Amino acid sequence: MQYNSPNNKGVGGLKTALPEIRDGFSPQQIDLGRYLFFDPVLSGNGTMSCASCHDPQKGFSDGMPTSIGHDNQKLQRSAPTLWNVAYLKSFFWDGRAISLEAQMKGPLFSEVEMNNTPENLLNTLNSIAAYQELFKEAFPKKKKENLIMLDEIYTAIAAFESSLISLNSKYDRYAHGFHKALNQDEIEGLNIFRSFVARCAECHTPPLFTNQQFAVIGTPEPDGAPLDPGAQIPFNDKTLRGAFKVPSLRNIEKTGPYMHSGNYKTLRETVQFYTDGRGHAVPQNEYLLIHWHIWEPHLTNYELDRLVDFLKTLTDETFIPSVPEILPSGLKPVI
């Protein structure tokens, strides 16, 4: 289902328009990107793929508080979902990349993640005849016909990731006029979500369920870890200390644990955080500019339970891709 009303670009309405989508990829580019996404040949030692941290069966996250990288190193943050990334304008929890192509260079060439290098990646893929043929099909106007180029790799993966659209949940059917799509508990949860008491929808704005902005909400770090400065670092802005991108809530029931550090195991624990008091988890030695929507709504247990009921209506995996049975590299897909 589409949200394309040209006169409804504000916030709050059930049919608010979507932002412009990243589009224009060919089927051949999308399918090539699907092969690359699941292929461990992209990592330095051939043991990790993009899907290692973005498992389709786990909401394109990995089900862990924080991801595991090269040589079983524990990473700092949780893996965000990839559903609907075609609509997003910045990437990573701290927003340091402004395109899918820029984003993927991070894990590909990070020593603590996939631990590859541009040179090795090119040498590896150019040594595989099946990939050479697929790149020719996906990029028929190649400048160097027999050589796979870095930009083509990035484009193919971006094409696949841009195909991951999730807009046909129970909520979407309700928003488009089918009232029976939600039961009474779920409708109550929606009303709480949109209320000026809970104020969830002011940051998690439908239909993407994110306003794509940064917010300092003061979530605790696990096990006494030091505060993650978040967006302060890439933007060199002290007012963004502890700020993170407002994540989409699409398929949220599939992507736990929650928050940038995976500190909350369940949705119920997560919504509880928002009613426990403004700044209640901020370390005593830190002064953070907590977002003004974070306050003390004093939601009851009943209301929190209804919120969780509603959040589960945002699940839609209609277009979940199939995992290739055979990869051009000859390796087994890695998830």
C-alpha positions in Angstrom: 0.0 0.0 0.0 1.2 3.5 -0.8 1.0 6.8 1.0 1.2 9.3 -1.8 -1.3 12.0 -1.0 0.2 15.1 -2.4 -1.7 17.4 0.0 -0.9 15.5 3.2 2.8 16.0 4.0 2.4 17.1 7.6 2.5 14.8 10.7 -0.1 13.1 12.6 -2.6 11.9 10.0 -3.0 8.2 9.1 -2.3 8.9 5.4 0.7 11.3 5.8 2.8 11.1 2.6 6.0 9.1 2.4 9.3 10.8 1.6 10.8 10.3 -1.8 12.0 6.8 -2.4 15.4 5.7 -3.7 14.5 4.1 -7.0 15.6 3.5 -10.5 17.4 0.2 -10.1 17.1 -2.6 -12.6 15.9 -6.1 -11.7 19.4 -7.4 -12.6 21.0 -5.0 -10.2 18.6 -5.9 -7.4 19.2 -9.6 -7.8 23.0 -9.2 -8.1 22.8 -7.2 -4.8 20.9 -10.0 -3.2 23.7 -12.5 -4.1 26.3 -10.1 -2.7 24.3 -9.4 0.4 24.4 -13.1 1.5 27.9 -13.9 0.2 30.7 -14.2 2.7 33.2 -13.5 -0.1 32.7 -9.8 0.7 34.5 -10.2 4.0 38.3 -10.3 4.4 38.4 -13.9 5.6 35.3 -15.3 3.9 33.3 -15.9 7.1 30.9 -12.9 7.3 28.2 -11.5 5.0 26.0 -8.4 5.2 23.3 -10.8 6.4 25.5 -11.8 9.4 24.2 -8.6 11.1 21.1 -8.2 9.0 19.2 -11.4 9.1 15.9 -11.4 7.1 14.3 -13.7 9.7 15.2 -11.2 12.5 13.8 -8.1 10.9 17.1 -7.5 9.1 18.8 -7.1 12.5 20.7 -9.9 14.3 18.8 -10.6 17.5 21.8 -9.6 19.7 22.2 -6.6 22.0 25.2 -5.5 20.0 26.6 -7.1 16.9 29.5 -9.5 16.6 32.2 -8.5 14.1 35.5 -9.9 12.8 37.2 -12.5 14.9 34.2 -12.5 17.3 34.7 -9.0 18.4 31.8 -7.4 20.3 30.7 -4.2 18.5 29.5 -1.1 20.2 25.9 -0.8 18.9 23.0 -2.9 17.8 22.3 -3.6 14.1 19.5 -1.4 12.7 16.8 -2.9 10.5 17.1 -2.5 6.8 13.3 -2.4 6.1 12.4 0.8 4.2 15.9 2.2 4.1 15.0 3.4 0.6 13.2 6.2 2.2 15.9 7.3 4.7 18.2 10.2 4.3 20.9 9.2 6.8 22.3 6.0 8.2 24.0 4.4 11.2 22.7 5.2 14.7 24.8 8.4 14.7 23.8 9.4 11.1 27.3 9.6 9.9 26.5 8.4 6.4 24.1 10.2 4.0 23.7 7.4 1.4 23.4 3.6 1.3 26.6 3.5 -0.7 28.5 5.5 2.0 27.0 3.4 4.7 28.1 0.1 3.4 31.7 1.2 3.1 31.7 1.3 6.9 31.2 -2.4 7.7 32.9 -3.7 4.5 36.2 -2.0 5.3 36.1 -1.8 9.1 38.8 -3.8 10.8 36.3 -4.8 13.5 33.5 -5.7 11.2 34.0 -7.4 7.8 37.7 -6.5 7.7 38.1 -6.3 4.0 39.9 -3.7 1.8 38.8 -2.1 -1.5 41.8 -3.7 -3.3 41.1 -7.2 -1.9 37.4 -7.0 -2.6 37.9 -6.0 -6.2 40.6 -8.7 -6.7 38.3 -11.4 -5.2 35.2 -10.5 -7.2 37.1 -10.0 -10.4 38.6 -13.5 -10.0 35.1 -15.1 -10.1 33.8 -15.7 -13.6 30.1 -16.0 -12.5 30.2 -12.6 -10.8 31.9 -11.1 -13.9 28.9 -12.2 -16.0 26.3 -11.0 -13.5 28.0 -7.6 -13.3 27.9 -7.3 -17.1 24.2 -8.1 -17.1 23.5 -5.6 -14.3 25.7 -2.8 -15.8 25.5 -3.2 -19.6 27.1 0.2 -20.1 30.2 -0.7 -18.1 33.2 1.5 -18.9 35.6 -1.4 -18.4 33.7 -4.4 -19.7 35.8 -7.1 -18.0 36.4 -5.4 -14.7 34.1 -5.1 -11.7 34.3 -1.7 -10.2 33.7 -0.6 -6.6 30.9 1.8 -7.5 29.1 -1.1 -9.2 29.4 -3.2 -6.0 27.9 -0.4 -3.9 25.1 0.3 -6.4 24.1 -3.4 -6.6 23.9 -3.8 -2.8 22.0 -0.4 -2.5 19.6 -1.7 -5.2 18.8 -4.8 -3.2 18.5 -2.9 0.1 16.2 -0.4 -1.5 13.8 -3.2 -2.5 13.1 -4.1 1.1 9.8 -2.3 1.4 7.4 -3.0 4.3 4.1 -1.1 4.0 1.4 -3.7 4.2 1.0 -4.4 7.9 -2.3 -4.7 9.8 -1.8 -1.0 10.7 -1.5 -0.1 7.0 -4.7 -1.8 6.2 -6.4 0.0 9.0 -4.9 3.4 7.9 -6.3 2.8 4.4 -9.8 2.3 5.6 -10.2 -1.3 6.7 -11.3 -0.7 10.3 -11.5 -4.4 11.2 -7.8 -4.8 10.5 -7.1 -3.9 14.2 -8.8 -5.3 17.2 -10.0 -3.2 20.1 -6.8 -3.5 22.1 -4.7 -2.6 19.1 -6.9 0.5 18.4 -6.5 1.6 22.0 -2.8 1.2 21.6 -2.8 3.3 18.5 -4.7 6.0 20.3 -2.2 6.0 23.1 0.6 6.1 20.6 -0.8 9.2 18.9 -1.9 10.9 22.1 -0.4 14.2 23.5 0.2 12.3 26.7 2.5 9.5 25.3 3.6 11.5 22.3 5.2 8.5 20.6 4.0 9.6 17.1 5.8 12.9 17.3 9.1 11.2 16.8 8.0 7.9 15.4 5.9 9.6 12.8 3.8 7.5 10.5 4.0 6.1 7.9 7.7 5.3 8.3 7.3 5.6 12.1 10.4 7.8 12.3 10.8 11.5 11.7 14.5 10.8 10.7 15.7 13.3 13.3 18.1 12.8 16.2 17.0 12.7 19.8 18.7 12.5 23.2 16.5 10.3 25.3 19.0 9.2 28.0 18.8 5.4 27.7 21.3 3.6 29.9 24.4 1.8 28.7 24.6 -1.9 29.6 26.9 -3.3 32.4 28.2 0.1 33.5 29.7 0.9 30.1 30.6 4.6 29.5 28.1 6.8 27.8 28.0 6.4 24.0 28.3 10.0 22.7 26.3 9.1 19.6 25.8 11.9 17.0 28.0 14.3 18.9 31.1 12.7 17.3 30.3 12.9 13.5 28.5 16.2 13.8 31.1 17.7 16.3 28.1 19.2 18.3 28.0 19.0 22.1 24.2 19.5 22.0 24.0 16.1 20.3 25.8 14.2 23.1 24.0 11.0 23.6 21.8 11.6 20.5 20.8 8.8 18.2 18.6 8.6 15.1 15.0 7.9 15.8 14.6 4.4 14.5 11.7 3.2 12.4 9.3 1.0 14.3 8.4 -1.1 11.2 8.7 -4.8 12.1 9.8 -3.8 15.6 8.7 -7.0 17.2 11.2 -8.8 15.1 14.3 -6.7 15.9 14.8 -7.0 19.7 16.8 -6.3 21.8 16.1 -2.6 21.6 17.8 0.8 21.7 21.3 1.6 20.3 22.9 -0.6 22.9 20.4 -3.4 22.9 19.8 -2.7 26.6 16.1 -3.8 26.6 15.1 -7.3 25.8 11.4 -6.8 25.2 9.1 -4.2 23.8 7.4 -4.0 27.2 10.7 -3.1 28.9 11.3 -0.5 26.2 8.0 1.3 26.5 8.4 1.2 30.3 11.6 3.3 29.9 9.5 6.2 28.5 7.3 6.5 31.5 9.9 6.1 34.2 10.8 9.8 34.3 12.8 12.3 32.3 16.5 11.6 32.4 16.1 8.9 35.1 18.9 6.8 33.6 21.5 9.5 32.8 24.8 9.0 34.7 25.3 11.6 37.5 28.4 13.0 35.8 26.7 13.7 32.5 24.6 16.6 31.5 22.5 15.7 28.4 20.0 17.9 26.6 17.1 15.5 26.8 14.6 15.8 24.0 11.6 17.8 25.1 9.1 15.0 24.2 10.7 12.8 26.9 8.9 13.6 30.1 6.7 11.7 32.7 3.5 10.6 31.0 2.7 8.3 33.9 1.2 5.6 31.7 -0.5 2.7 33.5 0.5 -0.9 33.0 -2.7 -1.4 31.0 -1.7 1.5 28.7 1.8 0.2 28.2 0.5 -3.3 27.4 -1.8 -1.7 24.7 1.1 0.2 23.3 2.9 -3.1 22.8 -0.2 -4.6 21.2 -0.2 -1.7 18.7 3.5 -1.9 17.9 3.1 -5.6 16.9 0.6 -4.4 14.2 3.5 -2.9 12.3 4.9 -6.3 11.3 4.8 -6.9 7.5 7.3 -9.2 5.9 5.4 -9.7 2.6 8.5 -8.9 0.5 11.0 -10.8 2.6 13.6 -12.0 0.0 14.6 -15.5 -0.4 18.1 -16.6 0.5 20.1 -17.8 -2.5 20.6 -21.6 -2.5 23.8 -21.2 -4.7 26.1 -18.2 -4.7 28.3 -17.1 -7.6 31.3 -17.5 -5.4 30.7 -21.1 -4.7 30.5 -20.4 -1.0 27.5 -21.1 1.2 25.3 -18.2 2.1 26.1 -16.9 5.6 23.5 -15.5 8.0 
